[in-house]
């Protein structure tokens, strides 16, 4: 990340240095929103017919077909 300049850094000769304050500010500004996958999955699965979600039979079928 320092090579493409996305993270604040300082170069002293061949050394790369970082200031904690700069990194903390950078992290706060680049914070990604946490996604609650369980709620998202529940919404998505609510739209899928129940017979499609029979995972054990899907796995058994895939194993049988691969033999």
PQR file of N, CA, C, O and H, with PARSE charges and radii, in Angstrom:
ATOM      1  N   UNK A   1       0.830  -1.200   0.000 -0.4000 1.5000
ATOM      2  CA  UNK A   1       0.000   0.000   0.000 -0.0000 2.0000
ATOM      3  C   UNK A   1       0.869   1.256   0.000  0.5500 1.7000
ATOM      4  O   UNK A   1       0.481   2.285  -0.554 -0.5500 1.4000
ATOM      5  N   UNK A   2       2.024   1.170   0.611 -0.4000 1.5000
ATOM      6  CA  UNK A   2       2.879   2.352   0.597 -0.0000 2.0000
ATOM      7  C   UNK A   2       3.462   2.573  -0.793  0.5500 1.7000
ATOM      8  O   UNK A   2       3.759   3.706  -1.172 -0.5500 1.4000
ATOM      9  H   UNK A   2       2.339   0.335   1.061  0.4000 1.0000
ATOM     10  N   UNK A   3       3.626   1.487  -1.558 -0.4000 1.5000
ATOM     11  CA  UNK A   3       4.192   1.633  -2.901 -0.0000 2.0000
ATOM     12  C   UNK A   3       3.292   2.446  -3.821  0.5500 1.7000
ATOM     13  O   UNK A   3       3.773   3.262  -4.607 -0.5500 1.4000
ATOM     14  H   UNK A   3       3.384   0.566  -1.251  0.4000 1.0000
ATOM     15  N   UNK A   4       1.985   2.222  -3.721 -0.4000 1.5000
ATOM     16  CA  UNK A   4       1.080   2.973  -4.601 -0.0000 2.0000
ATOM     17  C   UNK A   4       0.543   4.236  -3.940  0.5500 1.7000
ATOM     18  O   UNK A   4      -0.285   4.934  -4.525 -0.5500 1.4000
ATOM     19  H   UNK A   4       1.594   1.560  -3.082  0.4000 1.0000
ATOM     20  N   UNK A   5       1.003   4.539  -2.728 -0.4000 1.5000
ATOM     21  CA  UNK A   5       0.665   5.804  -2.084 -0.0000 2.0000
ATOM     22  C   UNK A   5      -0.693   5.864  -1.424  0.5500 1.7000
ATOM     23  O   UNK A   5      -1.185   6.955  -1.135 -0.5500 1.4000
ATOM     24  H   UNK A   5       1.676   3.972  -2.253  0.4000 1.0000
ATOM     25  N   UNK A   6      -1.319   4.714  -1.177 -0.4000 1.5000
ATOM     26  CA  UNK A   6      -2.642   4.752  -0.553 -0.0000 2.0000
ATOM     27  C   UNK A   6      -2.584   4.907   0.953  0.5500 1.7000
ATOM     28  O   UNK A   6      -3.574   5.301   1.570 -0.5500 1.4000
ATOM     29  H   UNK A   6      -0.920   3.828  -1.412  0.4000 1.0000
ATOM     30  N   UNK A   7      -1.459   4.609   1.551 -0.4000 1.5000
ATOM     31  CA  UNK A   7      -1.318   4.744   3.008 -0.0000 2.0000
ATOM     32  C   UNK A   7      -0.233   5.787   3.292  0.5500 1.7000
ATOM     33  O   UNK A   7       0.806   5.791   2.631 -0.5500 1.4000
ATOM     34  H   UNK A   7      -0.655   4.289   1.050  0.4000 1.0000
ATOM     35  N   UNK A   8      -0.462   6.662   4.260 -0.4000 1.5000
ATOM     36  CA  UNK A   8       0.546   7.700   4.533 -0.0000 2.0000
ATOM     37  C   UNK A   8       1.842   7.090   5.090  0.5500 1.7000
ATOM     38  O   UNK A   8       1.822   6.260   5.999 -0.5500 1.4000
ATOM     39  H   UNK A   8      -1.305   6.659   4.797  0.4000 1.0000
ATOM     40  N   UNK A   9       2.953   7.526   4.520 -0.4000 1.5000
ATOM     41  CA  UNK A   9       4.241   7.017   4.959 -0.0000 2.0000
ATOM     42  C   UNK A   9       5.330   8.061   4.693  0.5500 1.7000
ATOM     43  O   UNK A   9       5.116   9.050   3.992 -0.5500 1.4000
ATOM     44  H   UNK A   9       2.970   8.200   3.782  0.4000 1.0000
ATOM     45  N   UNK A  10       6.478   7.807   5.266 -0.4000 1.5000
ATOM     46  CA  UNK A  10       7.631   8.686   5.094 -0.0000 2.0000
ATOM     47  C   UNK A  10       8.806   7.823   4.699  0.5500 1.7000
ATOM     48  O   UNK A  10       9.009   6.740   5.249 -0.5500 1.4000
ATOM     49  H   UNK A  10       6.651   7.004   5.835  0.4000 1.0000
ATOM     50  N   UNK A  11       9.567   8.298   3.761 -0.4000 1.5000
ATOM     51  CA  UNK A  11      10.738   7.588   3.310 -0.0000 2.0000
ATOM     52  C   UNK A  11      11.983   8.283   3.834  0.5500 1.7000
ATOM     53  O   UNK A  11      12.164   9.487   3.651 -0.5500 1.4000
ATOM     54  H   UNK A  11       9.402   9.177   3.315  0.4000 1.0000
ATOM     55  N   UNK A  12      12.834   7.513   4.482 -0.4000 1.5000
ATOM     56  CA  UNK A  12      14.115   8.021   4.960 -0.0000 2.0000
ATOM     57  C   UNK A  12      15.176   7.109   4.345  0.5500 1.7000
ATOM     58  O   UNK A  12      15.479   6.041   4.878 -0.5500 1.4000
ATOM     59  H   UNK A  12      12.688   6.534   4.630  0.4000 1.0000
ATOM     60  N   UNK A  13      15.726   7.543   3.230 -0.4000 1.5000
ATOM     61  CA  UNK A  13      16.653   6.679   2.498 -0.0000 2.0000
ATOM     62  C   UNK A  13      15.900   5.476   1.964  0.5500 1.7000
ATOM     63  O   UNK A  13      14.946   5.620   1.199 -0.5500 1.4000
ATOM     64  H   UNK A  13      15.479   8.410   2.798  0.4000 1.0000
ATOM     65  N   UNK A  14      16.328   4.286   2.369 -0.4000 1.5000
ATOM     66  CA  UNK A  14      15.655   3.055   1.953 -0.0000 2.0000
ATOM     67  C   UNK A  14      14.584   2.625   2.945  0.5500 1.7000
ATOM     68  O   UNK A  14      13.854   1.667   2.691 -0.5500 1.4000
ATOM     69  H   UNK A  14      17.103   4.169   2.991  0.4000 1.0000
ATOM     70  N   UNK A  15      14.482   3.316   4.061 -0.4000 1.5000
ATOM     71  CA  UNK A  15      13.535   2.936   5.106 -0.0000 2.0000
ATOM     72  C   UNK A  15      12.167   3.568   4.877  0.5500 1.7000
ATOM     73  O   UNK A  15      12.067   4.700   4.405 -0.5500 1.4000
ATOM     74  H   UNK A  15      15.075   4.095   4.267  0.4000 1.0000
ATOM     75  N   UNK A  16      11.143   2.844   5.208 -0.4000 1.5000
ATOM     76  CA  UNK A  16       9.773   3.350   5.152 -0.0000 2.0000
ATOM     77  C   UNK A  16       9.297   3.472   6.594  0.5500 1.7000
ATOM     78  O   UNK A  16       9.397   2.520   7.368 -0.5500 1.4000
ATOM     79  H   UNK A  16      11.225   1.925   5.592  0.4000 1.0000
ATOM     80  N   UNK A  17       8.785   4.634   6.948 -0.4000 1.5000
ATOM     81  CA  UNK A  17       8.320   4.886   8.310 -0.0000 2.0000
ATOM     82  C   UNK A  17       6.882   5.362   8.288  0.5500 1.7000
ATOM     83  O   UNK A  17       6.427   5.982   7.327 -0.5500 1.4000
ATOM     84  H   UNK A  17       8.704   5.407   6.319  0.4000 1.0000
ATOM     85  N   UNK A  18       6.177   5.059   9.367 -0.4000 1.5000
ATOM     86  CA  UNK A  18       4.775   5.437   9.511 -0.0000 2.0000
ATOM     87  C   UNK A  18       4.588   6.135  10.847  0.5500 1.7000
ATOM     88  O   UNK A  18       5.171   5.729  11.852 -0.5500 1.4000
ATOM     89  H   UNK A  18       6.547   4.556  10.148  0.4000 1.0000
ATOM     90  N   UNK A  19       3.761   7.205  10.860 -0.4000 1.5000
ATOM     91  CA  UNK A  19       3.406   7.866  12.115 -0.0000 2.0000
ATOM     92  C   UNK A  19       2.072   7.303  12.576  0.5500 1.7000
ATOM     93  O   UNK A  19       1.115   7.228  11.805 -0.5500 1.4000
ATOM     94  H   UNK A  19       3.287   7.535  10.043  0.4000 1.0000
ATOM     95  N   UNK A  20       2.021   6.911  13.836 -0.4000 1.5000
ATOM     96  CA  UNK A  20       0.807   6.315  14.382 -0.0000 2.0000
ATOM     97  C   UNK A  20      -0.402   7.233  14.180  0.5500 1.7000
ATOM     98  O   UNK A  20      -1.482   6.762  13.823 -0.5500 1.4000
ATOM     99  H   UNK A  20       2.798   6.972  14.462  0.4000 1.0000
ATOM    100  N   UNK A  21      -0.229   8.525  14.403 -0.4000 1.5000
ATOM    101  CA  UNK A  21      -1.332   9.486  14.262 -0.0000 2.0000
ATOM    102  C   UNK A  21      -1.842   9.501  12.814  0.5500 1.7000
ATOM    103  O   UNK A  21      -3.051   9.523  12.583 -0.5500 1.4000
ATOM    104  H   UNK A  21       0.649   8.908  14.693  0.4000 1.0000
ATOM    105  N   UNK A  22      -0.933   9.490  11.851 -0.4000 1.5000
ATOM    106  CA  UNK A  22      -1.335   9.482  10.442 -0.0000 2.0000
ATOM    107  C   UNK A  22      -2.075   8.193  10.086  0.5500 1.7000
ATOM    108  O   UNK A  22      -3.069   8.218   9.361 -0.5500 1.4000
ATOM    109  H   UNK A  22       0.049   9.472  12.038  0.4000 1.0000
ATOM    110  N   UNK A  23      -1.584   7.081  10.599 -0.4000 1.5000
ATOM    111  CA  UNK A  23      -2.223   5.792  10.308 -0.0000 2.0000
ATOM    112  C   UNK A  23      -3.602   5.731  10.951  0.5500 1.7000
ATOM    113  O   UNK A  23      -4.550   5.249  10.331 -0.5500 1.4000
ATOM    114  H   UNK A  23      -0.776   7.061  11.188  0.4000 1.0000
ATOM    115  N   UNK A  24      -3.730   6.218  12.199 -0.4000 1.5000
ATOM    116  CA  UNK A  24      -5.036   6.229  12.869 -0.0000 2.0000
ATOM    117  C   UNK A  24      -6.047   7.071  12.091  0.5500 1.7000
ATOM    118  O   UNK A  24      -7.199   6.668  11.927 -0.5500 1.4000
ATOM    119  H   UNK A  24      -2.960   6.610  12.702  0.4000 1.0000
ATOM    120  N   UNK A  25      -5.616   8.241  11.613 -0.4000 1.5000
ATOM    121  CA  UNK A  25      -6.506   9.091  10.827 -0.0000 2.0000
ATOM    122  C   UNK A  25      -6.874   8.417   9.509  0.5500 1.7000
ATOM    123  O   UNK A  25      -8.028   8.463   9.084 -0.5500 1.4000
ATOM    124  H   UNK A  25      -4.680   8.568  11.746  0.4000 1.0000
ATOM    125  N   UNK A  26      -5.898   7.795   8.870 -0.4000 1.5000
ATOM    126  CA  UNK A  26      -6.140   7.115   7.608 -0.0000 2.0000
ATOM    127  C   UNK A  26      -7.126   5.963   7.801  0.5500 1.7000
ATOM    128  O   UNK A  26      -8.030   5.769   6.988 -0.5500 1.4000
ATOM    129  H   UNK A  26      -4.960   7.758   9.215  0.4000 1.0000
ATOM    130  N   UNK A  27      -6.946   5.200   8.882 -0.4000 1.5000
ATOM    131  CA  UNK A  27      -7.849   4.082   9.159 -0.0000 2.0000
ATOM    132  C   UNK A  27      -9.268   4.571   9.423  0.5500 1.7000
ATOM    133  O   UNK A  27     -10.232   3.969   8.951 -0.5500 1.4000
ATOM    134  H   UNK A  27      -6.212   5.357   9.542  0.4000 1.0000
ATOM    135  N   UNK A  28      -9.399   5.660  10.175 -0.4000 1.5000
ATOM    136  CA  UNK A  28     -10.730   6.196  10.469 -0.0000 2.0000
ATOM    137  C   UNK A  28     -11.415   6.675   9.190  0.5500 1.7000
ATOM    138  O   UNK A  28     -12.629   6.531   9.045 -0.5500 1.4000
ATOM    139  H   UNK A  28      -8.616   6.149  10.559  0.4000 1.0000
ATOM    140  N   UNK A  29     -10.656   7.235   8.280 -0.4000 1.5000
ATOM    141  CA  UNK A  29     -11.229   7.725   7.034 -0.0000 2.0000
ATOM    142  C   UNK A  29     -11.520   6.640   6.009  0.5500 1.7000
ATOM    143  O   UNK A  29     -12.289   6.858   5.073 -0.5500 1.4000
ATOM    144  H   UNK A  29      -9.670   7.352   8.398  0.4000 1.0000
ATOM    145  N   UNK A  30     -10.909   5.473   6.181 -0.4000 1.5000
ATOM    146  CA  UNK A  30     -11.085   4.375   5.227 -0.0000 2.0000
ATOM    147  C   UNK A  30     -11.828   3.194   5.831  0.5500 1.7000
ATOM    148  O   UNK A  30     -11.730   2.071   5.337 -0.5500 1.4000
ATOM    149  H   UNK A  30     -10.284   5.296   6.941  0.4000 1.0000
ATOM    150  N   UNK A  31     -12.560   3.446   6.885 -0.4000 1.5000
ATOM    151  CA  UNK A  31     -13.294   2.384   7.573 -0.0000 2.0000
ATOM    152  C   UNK A  31     -14.435   1.900   6.688  0.5500 1.7000
ATOM    153  O   UNK A  31     -15.200   2.705   6.158 -0.5500 1.4000
ATOM    154  H   UNK A  31     -12.640   4.359   7.287  0.4000 1.0000
ATOM    155  N   UNK A  32     -14.547   0.599   6.531 -0.4000 1.5000
ATOM    156  CA  UNK A  32     -15.605  -0.003   5.727 -0.0000 2.0000
ATOM    157  C   UNK A  32     -16.760  -0.382   6.653  0.5500 1.7000
ATOM    158  O   UNK A  32     -16.560  -0.749   7.811 -0.5500 1.4000
ATOM    159  H   UNK A  32     -13.925  -0.055   6.961  0.4000 1.0000
ATOM    160  N   UNK A  33     -17.959  -0.285   6.115 -0.4000 1.5000
ATOM    161  CA  UNK A  33     -19.139  -0.648   6.895 -0.0000 2.0000
ATOM    162  C   UNK A  33     -19.189  -2.164   7.030  0.5500 1.7000
ATOM    163  O   UNK A  33     -19.011  -2.891   6.053 -0.5500 1.4000
ATOM    164  H   UNK A  33     -18.122   0.012   5.174  0.4000 1.0000
ATOM    165  N   UNK A  34     -19.433  -2.627   8.244 -0.4000 1.5000
ATOM    166  CA  UNK A  34     -19.533  -4.056   8.507 -0.0000 2.0000
ATOM    167  C   UNK A  34     -20.864  -4.562   7.967  0.5500 1.7000
ATOM    168  O   UNK A  34     -21.912  -3.963   8.208 -0.5500 1.4000
ATOM    169  H   UNK A  34     -19.578  -2.036   9.037  0.4000 1.0000
ATOM    170  N   UNK A  35     -20.811  -5.649   7.250 -0.4000 1.5000
ATOM    171  CA  UNK A  35     -22.015  -6.229   6.663 -0.0000 2.0000
ATOM    172  C   UNK A  35     -22.446  -7.405   7.521  0.5500 1.7000
ATOM    173  O   UNK A  35     -21.641  -8.282   7.838 -0.5500 1.4000
ATOM    174  H   UNK A  35     -19.959  -6.136   7.055  0.4000 1.0000
ATOM    175  N   UNK A  36     -23.709  -7.420   7.892 -0.4000 1.5000
ATOM    176  CA  UNK A  36     -24.243  -8.529   8.659 -0.0000 2.0000
ATOM    177  C   UNK A  36     -24.712  -9.594   7.678  0.5500 1.7000
ATOM    178  O   UNK A  36     -25.807  -9.499   7.124 -0.5500 1.4000
ATOM    179  H   UNK A  36     -24.362  -6.708   7.635  0.4000 1.0000
ATOM    180  N   UNK A  37     -23.875 -10.609   7.466 -0.4000 1.5000
ATOM    181  CA  UNK A  37     -24.170 -11.621   6.467 -0.0000 2.0000
ATOM    182  C   UNK A  37     -25.361 -12.482   6.845  0.5500 1.7000
ATOM    183  O   UNK A  37     -26.085 -12.947   5.964 -0.5500 1.4000
ATOM    184  H   UNK A  37     -22.985 -10.686   7.916  0.4000 1.0000
ATOM    185  N   UNK A  38     -25.581 -12.705   8.133 -0.4000 1.5000
ATOM    186  CA  UNK A  38     -26.700 -13.560   8.513 -0.0000 2.0000
ATOM    187  C   UNK A  38     -28.031 -12.914   8.140  0.5500 1.7000
ATOM    188  O   UNK A  38     -28.939 -13.607   7.680 -0.5500 1.4000
ATOM    189  H   UNK A  38     -24.993 -12.327   8.848  0.4000 1.0000
ATOM    190  N   UNK A  39     -28.166 -11.608   8.326 -0.4000 1.5000
ATOM    191  CA  UNK A  39     -29.396 -10.929   7.937 -0.0000 2.0000
ATOM    192  C   UNK A  39     -29.547 -10.909   6.421  0.5500 1.7000
ATOM    193  O   UNK A  39     -30.643 -11.097   5.892 -0.5500 1.4000
ATOM    194  H   UNK A  39     -27.429 -11.045   8.700  0.4000 1.0000
ATOM    195  N   UNK A  40     -28.429 -10.680   5.725 -0.4000 1.5000
ATOM    196  CA  UNK A  40     -28.464 -10.653   4.269 -0.0000 2.0000
ATOM    197  C   UNK A  40     -28.848 -12.036   3.738  0.5500 1.7000
ATOM    198  O   UNK A  40     -29.666 -12.151   2.825 -0.5500 1.4000
ATOM    199  H   UNK A  40     -27.538 -10.528   6.154  0.4000 1.0000
ATOM    200  N   UNK A  41     -28.257 -13.075   4.310 -0.4000 1.5000
ATOM    201  CA  UNK A  41     -28.561 -14.437   3.863 -0.0000 2.0000
ATOM    202  C   UNK A  41     -30.020 -14.773   4.137  0.5500 1.7000
ATOM    203  O   UNK A  41     -30.680 -15.401   3.308 -0.5500 1.4000
ATOM    204  H   UNK A  41     -27.592 -12.982   5.052  0.4000 1.0000
ATOM    205  N   UNK A  42     -30.523 -14.364   5.285 -0.4000 1.5000
ATOM    206  CA  UNK A  42     -31.927 -14.638   5.608 -0.0000 2.0000
ATOM    207  C   UNK A  42     -32.855 -13.969   4.597  0.5500 1.7000
ATOM    208  O   UNK A  42     -33.848 -14.566   4.182 -0.5500 1.4000
ATOM    209  H   UNK A  42     -29.987 -13.854   5.958  0.4000 1.0000
ATOM    210  N   UNK A  43     -32.544 -12.742   4.201 -0.4000 1.5000
ATOM    211  CA  UNK A  43     -33.359 -12.055   3.192 -0.0000 2.0000
ATOM    212  C   UNK A  43     -33.297 -12.790   1.860  0.5500 1.7000
ATOM    213  O   UNK A  43     -34.310 -12.971   1.184 -0.5500 1.4000
ATOM    214  H   UNK A  43     -31.738 -12.256   4.538  0.4000 1.0000
ATOM    215  N   UNK A  44     -32.085 -13.211   1.495 -0.4000 1.5000
ATOM    216  CA  UNK A  44     -31.927 -13.888   0.215 -0.0000 2.0000
ATOM    217  C   UNK A  44     -32.589 -15.262   0.227  0.5500 1.7000
ATOM    218  O   UNK A  44     -33.235 -15.650  -0.746 -0.5500 1.4000
ATOM    219  H   UNK A  44     -31.262 -13.064   2.044  0.4000 1.0000
ATOM    220  N   UNK A  45     -32.429 -15.992   1.320 -0.4000 1.5000
ATOM    221  CA  UNK A  45     -32.993 -17.337   1.397 -0.0000 2.0000
ATOM    222  C   UNK A  45     -34.509 -17.311   1.483  0.5500 1.7000
ATOM    223  O   UNK A  45     -35.170 -18.278   1.108 -0.5500 1.4000
ATOM    224  H   UNK A  45     -31.904 -15.677   2.110  0.4000 1.0000
ATOM    225  N   UNK A  46     -35.054 -16.226   1.968 -0.4000 1.5000
ATOM    226  CA  UNK A  46     -36.506 -16.106   2.016 -0.0000 2.0000
ATOM    227  C   UNK A  46     -37.110 -16.094   0.628  0.5500 1.7000
ATOM    228  O   UNK A  46     -38.292 -16.397   0.469 -0.5500 1.4000
ATOM    229  H   UNK A  46     -34.517 -15.440   2.273  0.4000 1.0000
ATOM    230  N   UNK A  47     -36.336 -15.756  -0.367 -0.4000 1.5000
ATOM    231  CA  UNK A  47     -36.819 -15.670  -1.743 -0.0000 2.0000
ATOM    232  C   UNK A  47     -36.570 -16.957  -2.532  0.5500 1.7000
ATOM    233  O   UNK A  47     -37.037 -17.090  -3.663 -0.5500 1.4000
ATOM    234  H   UNK A  47     -35.376 -15.510  -0.239  0.4000 1.0000
ATOM    235  N   UNK A  48     -35.826 -17.917  -1.933 -0.4000 1.5000
ATOM    236  CA  UNK A  48     -35.462 -19.145  -2.629 -0.0000 2.0000
ATOM    237  C   UNK A  48     -36.411 -20.263  -2.201  0.5500 1.7000
ATOM    238  O   UNK A  48     -36.665 -20.427  -1.008 -0.5500 1.4000
ATOM    239  H   UNK A  48     -35.447 -17.809  -1.015  0.4000 1.0000
ATOM    240  N   UNK A  49     -36.937 -21.031  -3.148 -0.4000 1.5000
ATOM    241  CA  UNK A  49     -37.803 -22.155  -2.783 -0.0000 2.0000
ATOM    242  C   UNK A  49     -37.081 -23.147  -1.877  0.5500 1.7000
ATOM    243  O   UNK A  49     -35.884 -23.381  -2.047 -0.5500 1.4000
ATOM    244  H   UNK A  49     -36.732 -20.897  -4.117  0.4000 1.0000
ATOM    245  N   UNK A  50     -37.788 -23.726  -0.926 -0.4000 1.5000
ATOM    246  CA  UNK A  50     -37.189 -24.593   0.094 -0.0000 2.0000
ATOM    247  C   UNK A  50     -36.491 -25.808  -0.511  0.5500 1.7000
ATOM    248  O   UNK A  50     -35.434 -26.209  -0.024 -0.5500 1.4000
ATOM    249  H   UNK A  50     -38.760 -23.536  -0.788  0.4000 1.0000
ATOM    250  N   UNK A  51     -37.053 -26.400  -1.555 -0.4000 1.5000
ATOM    251  CA  UNK A  51     -36.461 -27.615  -2.116 -0.0000 2.0000
ATOM    252  C   UNK A  51     -35.068 -27.372  -2.692  0.5500 1.7000
ATOM    253  O   UNK A  51     -34.275 -28.308  -2.786 -0.5500 1.4000
ATOM    254  H   UNK A  51     -37.911 -26.074  -1.952  0.4000 1.0000
ATOM    255  N   UNK A  52     -34.760 -26.153  -3.073 -0.4000 1.5000
ATOM    256  CA  UNK A  52     -33.435 -25.834  -3.609 -0.0000 2.0000
ATOM    257  C   UNK A  52     -32.384 -25.865  -2.498  0.5500 1.7000
ATOM    258  O   UNK A  52     -31.203 -26.076  -2.775 -0.5500 1.4000
ATOM    259  H   UNK A  52     -35.405 -25.392  -2.996  0.4000 1.0000
ATOM    260  N   UNK A  53     -32.797 -25.660  -1.251 -0.4000 1.5000
ATOM    261  CA  UNK A  53     -31.861 -25.551  -0.140 -0.0000 2.0000
ATOM    262  C   UNK A  53     -31.522 -26.888   0.504  0.5500 1.7000
ATOM    263  O   UNK A  53     -30.926 -26.898   1.581 -0.5500 1.4000
ATOM    264  H   UNK A  53     -33.756 -25.489  -1.026  0.4000 1.0000
ATOM    265  N   UNK A  54     -31.870 -28.004  -0.098 -0.4000 1.5000
ATOM    266  CA  UNK A  54     -31.573 -29.315   0.445 -0.0000 2.0000
ATOM    267  C   UNK A  54     -30.101 -29.635   0.189  0.5500 1.7000
ATOM    268  O   UNK A  54     -29.765 -30.381  -0.731 -0.5500 1.4000
ATOM    269  H   UNK A  54     -32.354 -27.996  -0.973  0.4000 1.0000
ATOM    270  N   UNK A  55     -29.244 -29.066   1.005 -0.4000 1.5000
ATOM    271  CA  UNK A  55     -27.794 -29.146   0.804 -0.0000 2.0000
ATOM    272  C   UNK A  55     -27.275 -30.578   0.850  0.5500 1.7000
ATOM    273  O   UNK A  55     -26.483 -30.944  -0.019 -0.5500 1.4000
ATOM    274  H   UNK A  55     -29.517 -28.460   1.753  0.4000 1.0000
ATOM    275  N   UNK A  56     -27.674 -31.412   1.811 -0.4000 1.5000
ATOM    276  CA  UNK A  56     -27.131 -32.774   1.825 -0.0000 2.0000
ATOM    277  C   UNK A  56     -27.385 -33.542   0.522  0.5500 1.7000
ATOM    278  O   UNK A  56     -26.498 -34.245   0.037 -0.5500 1.4000
ATOM    279  H   UNK A  56     -28.317 -31.115   2.517  0.4000 1.0000
ATOM    280  N   UNK A  57     -28.573 -33.414  -0.040 -0.4000 1.5000
ATOM    281  CA  UNK A  57     -28.841 -34.143  -1.277 -0.0000 2.0000
ATOM    282  C   UNK A  57     -28.058 -33.532  -2.445  0.5500 1.7000
ATOM    283  O   UNK A  57     -27.651 -34.250  -3.359 -0.5500 1.4000
ATOM    284  H   UNK A  57     -29.294 -32.843   0.354  0.4000 1.0000
ATOM    285  N   UNK A  58     -27.847 -32.231  -2.419 -0.4000 1.5000
ATOM    286  CA  UNK A  58     -27.044 -31.583  -3.465 -0.0000 2.0000
ATOM    287  C   UNK A  58     -25.606 -32.094  -3.405  0.5500 1.7000
ATOM    288  O   UNK A  58     -25.000 -32.375  -4.439 -0.5500 1.4000
ATOM    289  H   UNK A  58     -28.177 -31.648  -1.677  0.4000 1.0000
ATOM    290  N   UNK A  59     -25.066 -32.212  -2.199 -0.4000 1.5000
ATOM    291  CA  UNK A  59     -23.685 -32.694  -2.029 -0.0000 2.0000
ATOM    292  C   UNK A  59     -23.573 -34.149  -2.468  0.5500 1.7000
ATOM    293  O   UNK A  59     -22.637 -34.519  -3.177 -0.5500 1.4000
ATOM    294  H   UNK A  59     -25.558 -31.983  -1.359  0.4000 1.0000
ATOM    295  N   UNK A  60     -24.542 -34.983  -2.038 -0.4000 1.5000
ATOM    296  CA  UNK A  60     -24.523 -36.396  -2.431 -0.0000 2.0000
ATOM    297  C   UNK A  60     -24.581 -36.536  -3.947  0.5500 1.7000
ATOM    298  O   UNK A  60     -23.861 -37.346  -4.529 -0.5500 1.4000
ATOM    299  H   UNK A  60     -25.302 -34.682  -1.462  0.4000 1.0000
ATOM    300  N   UNK A  61     -25.426 -35.756  -4.573 -0.4000 1.5000
ATOM    301  CA  UNK A  61     -25.569 -35.801  -6.029 -0.0000 2.0000
ATOM    302  C   UNK A  61     -24.253 -35.391  -6.704  0.5500 1.7000
ATOM    303  O   UNK A  61     -23.829 -36.027  -7.669 -0.5500 1.4000
ATOM    304  H   UNK A  61     -26.011 -35.097  -4.100  0.4000 1.0000
ATOM    305  N   UNK A  62     -23.615 -34.346  -6.209 -0.4000 1.5000
ATOM    306  CA  UNK A  62     -22.360 -33.878  -6.790 -0.0000 2.0000
ATOM    307  C   UNK A  62     -21.266 -34.924  -6.648  0.5500 1.7000
ATOM    308  O   UNK A  62     -20.465 -35.116  -7.563 -0.5500 1.4000
ATOM    309  H   UNK A  62     -23.960 -33.829  -5.425  0.4000 1.0000
ATOM    310  N   UNK A  63     -21.228 -35.609  -5.493 -0.4000 1.5000
ATOM    311  CA  UNK A  63     -20.229 -36.659  -5.280 -0.0000 2.0000
ATOM    312  C   UNK A  63     -20.485 -37.828  -6.218  0.5500 1.7000
ATOM    313  O   UNK A  63     -19.556 -38.373  -6.814 -0.5500 1.4000
ATOM    314  H   UNK A  63     -21.878 -35.453  -4.750  0.4000 1.0000
ATOM    315  N   UNK A  64     -21.741 -38.207  -6.343 -0.4000 1.5000
ATOM    316  CA  UNK A  64     -22.097 -39.313  -7.226 -0.0000 2.0000
ATOM    317  C   UNK A  64     -21.743 -38.997  -8.675  0.5500 1.7000
ATOM    318  O   UNK A  64     -21.254 -39.868  -9.395 -0.5500 1.4000
ATOM    319  H   UNK A  64     -22.496 -37.765  -5.858  0.4000 1.0000
ATOM    320  N   UNK A  65     -21.982 -37.776  -9.104 -0.4000 1.5000
ATOM    321  CA  UNK A  65     -21.684 -37.388 -10.482 -0.0000 2.0000
ATOM    322  C   UNK A  65     -20.192 -37.306 -10.757  0.5500 1.7000
ATOM    323  O   UNK A  65     -19.760 -37.480 -11.896 -0.5500 1.4000
ATOM    324  H   UNK A  65     -22.379 -37.069  -8.519  0.4000 1.0000
ATOM    325  N   UNK A  66     -19.409 -37.047  -9.733 -0.4000 1.5000
ATOM    326  CA  UNK A  66     -17.961 -36.926  -9.934 -0.0000 2.0000
ATOM    327  C   UNK A  66     -17.263 -38.271 -10.004  0.5500 1.7000
ATOM    328  O   UNK A  66     -16.110 -38.342 -10.428 -0.5500 1.4000
ATOM    329  H   UNK A  66     -19.759 -36.906  -8.807  0.4000 1.0000
ATOM    330  N   UNK A  67     -17.947 -39.356  -9.591 -0.4000 1.5000
ATOM    331  CA  UNK A  67     -17.341 -40.701  -9.602 -0.0000 2.0000
ATOM    332  C   UNK A  67     -17.400 -41.319 -10.957  0.5500 1.7000
ATOM    333  O   UNK A  67     -16.938 -42.444 -11.143 -0.5500 1.4000
ATOM    334  H   UNK A  67     -18.884 -39.299  -9.247  0.4000 1.0000
TER
END
